[in-house]
Amino acid sequence: MAKWKNILKKINNKLGETMDINKWKSVAVKKETHTMLTALCTMKERNPARMISKLVNDYVVFQAKKAKKPIETFKKELLHKNANT
């Protein structure tokens, strides 16, 4: 873990900024999933972060409708649940 922190520090020093860990998170996905993600991004002219955000938001809308709840209410419930775990 310390190795990655040092790498991020070097990158941030080159960029002249620090990574806000409260704003950005990283996730690990299978190689096949990553390959499909980058292919979709190329097709839709999006970067991976924007594509993941779109997929999650679309799924939240789908689940809110399925639960027959307003989208904003459903989002607040999800965020509240996550904050308590």
Helices and strands as residue ranges (DSSP letters): H 2-15, H 31-44, H 48-66, H 71-83
